[in-house]
Amino acid sequence: MLRGAVVLLIATASAAHALPVRVAIGSGHGTPGGAVSIEVAIDPVDQVVIGGGNDIEYSPLTPIRVRPDGTLDCAPSPAVLPILPPTFTCLSSPPGPCTRMRALLFRAVNGGALTAGGFYSCVFLIDPSAPPGQTYPLRMLAPRATGAAGRSLAADGFNGAIDVVAPTPTATASHTLVPTATPTATPSTTPTASATGTITRTRTATRTATRTLTPRTPVPTATATATPAVLLRSADAVAAPDTSARLSIDVADRTARVSGMTLDLLLPAAVVDVREVASACVLAARLTAHALSAAPVGDPPTAPDLRRLRLVVSEQTVPPELLGDGPLLTCTAPLRPDAPAGVYALTLDRMFAADVDGNLLLGVRALSGSLTVDPAAPSATPTASPTATRTASAPPTHTASRTPAPPTITPPSMPTPSPSPTVPPTPTVPPTPPPTPTAPASCPGDCDGDRIVGIDELVHAIAIASGSLPIEGCAAIDANADGVITIDEIVAAVGALLNGC
């Protein structure tokens, strides 16, 4: 019965006649040199929505406040909690000021639908030179919403604004003593200074968009497969302390729809300074219609020995161009002089891909590389291409494999075991491997066996539970191998998605 409810939820989210989700930027006012909090609201209308986001373009005279850790001063509204760690990213290219921000907020699959109301808020600063009476627009760009099955939904966006007002003169409260000849038995204190509250004018978007956006609504049914729709790969690198390593990331877009990306690269703090790496990242030469923003961020938190570098690749042309397949970006990473020798993972995290309409594309996966700190590495290695790095590291592994190879060639020369008829009992040993398939049970829902459960895999599991897809596509969801997907197995996969395997 509960499984049927999941199927009904998916069918409701994909109804073709549904009205677009509304995402609206609020308005507010403040004085020059002050700050104002602007809330963005979301209204699912008649759809089931588990997440979404939008871009806000604003004036350099009304920037979003930046926290000491370098993150934007934005936070989800209490009404949408609990959610997955939100993303608030600046899309403007350095070194200029940040004038465009992207927000992405999602609940976990089966985490409940969003209701109409506050979505998130950001604190904007008003430049002291901003003249009173001036109105600065907050432009809504790329509104997006995601349904219960991970599909993109049509969304309408509404602009907001910040009005600059003159400072209100503060009336000095004068305590006037009123002498009375005849004291009363019950003296009453009459407050003479009344606090006048500032009236905040909020421009709410009351106009209902009449245009139909259903023709633009993509239905990425093909994303519910074990094969990743978008694959990112960070190449291996080798360098000595006090030299530089070349970190490169490639992209493979099997959807042929990706126009922009956001991804985080986790770097070892003992080996590199993430701020130096951020200042030395460039896009691949083939991507002439895109821009790259690289900045160290602290949200969400990482392990104490790691630092998070956020990389945003955004389109800069009209009409937007696709990323395509091939090199995505490179970063020159100066190693610390005291960098400890060893092999460190170059983990890709928090990856999002969007099409030309700003709709999120599910099925983004990553192959993480490694950074080897080797004091004996030649100084020329950092400037070499990733392929050269691999050939430098390959010889030791090949020579090691060739030395044990000769002993293994000699055993085949003894054919005596095969002719003997007593060998047939040994074929009964192969049935022992079947216990190995129980390994996926330790990571329920991990369809491709990479020890990571993604949203696309969870969507695939729900499709199997509803009977839309065969169980052979993701045997890991069937924990007890009985051929039936139950709700407790779906819940276990959700736990693996949120808490890891």
N, C-alpha and C positions, 0 to 999 in steps of 0.2 A: 504493500500500500504506500509505504514511504518512498519506494523507488518510483512508483507511479506519479507521486507528487513532484519528484525531480524532473520527470519527463514533461509534466504539465508546465512546470516553471520555464523549461527551455522553450516549449511551444509558445508560451505567452510572450517571451522576449523576442521571438522572431516574427511576431504578427506583422503582416505587411501593411495593415491599415493604421498602425500606431502613429500617433502624433510625435513630432520631434521633441527630444529632451531640451529643456531650456536652461542655459547657463548665463547668468547675469552678473555683471560687475556693479557693485553699489557705488554710491557717491557720498561725499563728505566735504567738510571745509575746515580750514585752519588758518592760522596767522603765519606770516613770514618767519622762518626759523623754527617753526613748530612741527609737530608730527600729527598724523591723522591715520586711524585704522580704517581700512576699506575691506568690506566683506564681500565675497563672491558667493552667490546662492545658486542652488541647483533645484530644478523641478522635474522629476521624472515624468510628469503628466500621467499617462496611462500605461507606462512601460515599467519593466523590472530592470533596475539599474544597480550595478554593484561598484561602479567607479567611473572615472572620467577625468577631465581636466580642460585646460585652455591656456592660451598665451595672452599676456597683457603687454601692450606697447604703451609707453608713457614718456613724458618729457624729462630731459636731464635736470630740469628744475624741480621735479617731484620724484626723486628716485626712491626705490625701496630701501629701507634701512638694512644695513649689513651687521650681523653679529660679530663679536670678537673672533670667533672661529672661522670667519669668512663666509658663513651661510647667510642666505636671505632671511630676514625677520618675517617669516610666514609660518602659519600653523593651521592644522585642520580644525574645523569647528567641533565643539564637543558633541554635537548631534550626530556626526558621522562615525564616531568611535564605536567599536574598535576597527582599525584598518591596518593594512600593511604599511611599512614605513613609507611616508609620502616623499615625493621628489619636488623640490622647488629649485629650478635651475635658470641661470642667466644665459640667454642665447646670443647676446651681443658679442661681437668680436673685440678682443682687447687690442690696443690699450685704452680705447675710448670708454666712456661711462656705460653702465648697464642700462639699456632703455627697453629691453624686452625680456620678459620672464615667462617660463613655462612651468605649469603646475600639473602634477599627475597624482591622483589619489585613488586607491582601490581597496575594497574589502576582499578577503579571501573567498574563493569559491565556496558556496554554501554558508557564507558568513552573514547572510541576510541582505535584503535590498535597502537602498537608500530611500529616505523620505524627503519630501519637499522642505527646503529650509536652508540654513547656512551650510556652506561647503568648506570654505577655508577663508582666512583673512591674512592681510599683509599690512605692515606699518610703513607708510610713505612719509618721507621727510619733505618739507617745503623749504626751498632755498631762501635764505634771508633777503636776497635781491628780488624775489618774486613780488611784483606790484600788487597791492590789494585791488580787488575787483576783477582780477584775471581768472579765467577758468581754464584749467588744463585737462584735456581729455584723457581718459583711460580706455584705450581701444581694445575691444575684444577680437582676438584672432584665434583661428583653429579650435573652436569649441568641439569637444569630443565626449562621447559617453560609451560605456561598455555594458552589455547585457549579461544575464545570468550565465549563459553558455560561453562567455568570452567573445561574443560577436560585437562588432562595432554597430552603434545605433546612430541614426540621424540626430543632429543637435543644432539648435539655433542659439546664437550668442547675442548679448546686448551690452552696449557700452556703458561706462560710468564716467565720472568726472570729479575733479578736486577744485573747489572754489577757494580762492585766497581772499580772506577778509581782513579788515583792519583790526588791530588789537582793540579790544573793548576796554575803555578806561575803567579802572577799578575804583569804585566809590569808597572813600575812607570812612569807615564806621566811626562816628563821633558819639561818645557816650555822654549824653546830656543829662545832667542831674536835674530833676524837677523837684524843687523844694516844696514841701507841703507843710502847711502850718499845723494841720491836724493829722498825726500819723494814724494810719488805719491799722486795725487789728491784724489783718492778713495782708502784709505787703506783697504785691504781685510784681514780678519782673517783666517788664515790657521790652522785648528785643526790638531795637530800632533798625538794625542792619539786616536786611533780608538778602539771601544769596540768590541772585538772578541766574537761572540756568540758561546756558547757551542753547538755542534751538538749532538742532541739526536737521538740515533739509536733505532728505534722502530721495534721490530720483529712482523710483522703482519702475522697472520696465513693464508697462501695462499693455503695450501693444502686442497683439498676438500675430505671429508671423503666419501669413496666409499661403506662402509659397510651399509647395510640396517638395520635400527633399528625398522622397523615397527612391527616385531613380538613382541617386548618388549613394544609397545605402549599400555597402558591400556586404556580401554574405560569405565570409571566408570559410566555407565548410571543409575545404581541403586542409586546413591547419590542424585538424584533429587526427594527425598521423604521427607515427613514431619518428618519421624523418623531419628534422628541424626545417622550418620555413626559411629562417635566416641564421646563418652560421658565422660566428666571429672566431678568429684564431689569433692568439698572441704567439709570436715566434720565439724560439729559444735564443738566448744571448749569453756570451762569455766575455768577461773582462777582468782585468787585474785592479786591485785597489788603487785609487788616485788616477784612474783613467776613466774613459766614458764608454758606456754600453749603448748600443742602438736597439731600442725597443720598437718593434713594428707590429701592427695589427692589420689583418686582412678581413675581408667580408665576402660572403657568398650569399646572394639573394635569389632563392628559388621561387619567390613569389613574383619577381620582376615588378615590384610595386614600392620598394623602400625609397623614400626621398630624404629622410633625416633619421638620425640615431642619437641616443644618449646611453653612455656606458661608463662604468667606474672601473679603474685599474687599481688594485691593491698592491702597494709597494712596501718592501721591508724598510723600516725606519732606521735600522742599524747600518744599512748599506747605502741609501740615497737620501737626499733632502727633497721631499716631494715638491717644494716650491721651486727648486731649480729645475726639476723635470718639467713642471707645468710651463715654465717660460721657454722651453725648448721643444715644444710639440708643433708639428706642422702637418697639414693634410697632404695626401698623395698628390703628385703633380697632375694626375689625370682628372682630379676633381676641381675643375676651374669654376664651377657654378655653385660651390658650397663654401661655408665658413666654419672655422673650428674655434671653439672656446674650451680652454683647459684651466682648471682651478682646483686647488686642494679644498676639500670639504670635510666636515666632521659628522654629517648626518647621512645615513645611520651610523652609529659608532662601530668601530672595528676592534679587533684584538689589540692589546697594548703595543705589540711589536709591529703593527702595520699602520700605514697611512693611506687615505683614500684620495685618488685623483679622478675628478669628474671630467669627462670628455663629451662635448656636445657638438655634433655635426649637423648644421642646419642649412636649408636651401636658401639661396640668395637671389634667385632669378624668377622672373614671371614670363611664361609658366614655369613651375619648378621642374628640375631635372632629377632623374633617378640616380642612386649611388652606383648601381650595377655591381659587377663582381671584380675583385682584384684588391690591390693595396688600398687601405683606408687611411692610415696615418702612421707617423713615426715620431718617437720622442728620443732625444739624446739625454741619457741619464748619467751625470757625473757621479762616480762612485766616491764615497768617503775615503780618505787616506787610511783610516783604521777599519775599513770594512772587513768583517770576519769572513774567512774563506768558507765556502759551502755552496749549496744549491738552494735557491729561494724560488718559491712559486710566484708566477706573474698571473694572479687570479683576476678574471673578468667578472664583474658583479653589477647588479642593478641595470640590466640591459633593456632598452626600449627601442622599438622601431616604429616609424610612422610613414603613412603614404602621403601623397600630394595633398590630400584633404585634411591631414592631421589625424586620421584614424589610426589607432594602435593596431599593430599586427602581432598576433600571437605566434608562438613557436620560435622565439629567439634563443638560441643556445650558443655555448662558447666552448672552445678548446683552449685551455690555459697552458701557457708555456712556462719556462723557467729562466732564471738568471743565475748563472754560475760565476761565483767570485773565485778566481784562480790566480794566486800570486805569480804563477809561471806563465800566465797568458801573455802572448805578445802584444805590444802596444798597438799594433796595426789592427788587431781584432775588432776593437770598437767601431772602426770606420768601415769594416767590411760588411757586405750584405748578409742577411740572415742565412742564405744558402751557403756562403763561405763559412759561417760559424758552424753549420752542421757538418761540413766536410772536415773541419778541424777537430770536432769532437767524435766523428765517426770512426777514425782509425783505431783508437783504443778498443772500442767495442767489437770491431770486426776481428782484430788480431786476437782478442780474448776468445771469440767464438771459433776461430780457426784452430787454435791449439787443442781444444777438447774434441774437434771434429775427427782427427785421425783415429783415436781410439774407438769412436762410434762406428767407423767404417769397417773395422775388423770384425765386430760381432756378426754382421750379416753373412760372413763367409762360412758360418757354422750352420748348415741347413738341417742338421740332425733333428732338432726339435719338431720341425714341420712334418716330416714323413711319419712320425710315430702316431699311431691311431689313438694313443692314450691322451693326446692333447685336447680332444673335444671337450673334456670337462672344464678346461680353462675358459672357453667362451661363456661359461656361466658367470664369470667375473664382470663382464661389461654391464650387466644389470645394476651393479653397484653405483655407476655414475648417476642414475636418476635421483639419488638424494641430493646431488648438487643443485638441482633446480630449486631446492628449498632456500637457497641463498637469497633470491629476490624477496622472500618473505620478510627479511630483515629491513627491507626498504620498500614498503608497499606502494604501488603506483609508479615505480621506477621502470618505465617501459623499455628504455634503451640501455639500462644497466650502467649508467654513469654515476650512480650514487647521488643523483640530484632529481628531485621531483619538481617538474615545472607545471605551470598552469595548463599548458597544452596537453600534457600527459593526464592531468586530472580531468580535463574536458573529454579526452579520449576514453578514460575510465567510465565517466558518466554515460557516454554514448554506448559503451559495452553493456553497462547495467540496464540501459533502456532497450537493448536489443538492436540498436541501429548499426553496430559494428561487431564483428566476430571477436571472441575472446583471444584468438591467436595473436592479435595485434598487440596485446599487452598482458601477457600471462602473469606479470608481477602483481596485478591487482587482485588476482584470485589467490588469497593467502593460504586457504586450506585445499586448493587444487580440486575442488568439487565441481567445477564447471559452472558455478552460479555466483554472480556478484551480488553481495548483500550490502545493506546500508552500513554495517559495521566495518566492512572492508573499505568502503568509500571514505568513512570517517578516519580510518587509519591512514589512508593516502593523504587526506587533508592535513593530518598531524605531521606527516613526513614533509609536506610542502612548507608548513610554517616553522617546524622545529628542526628540519634536516633529518638525514638518515643516521 
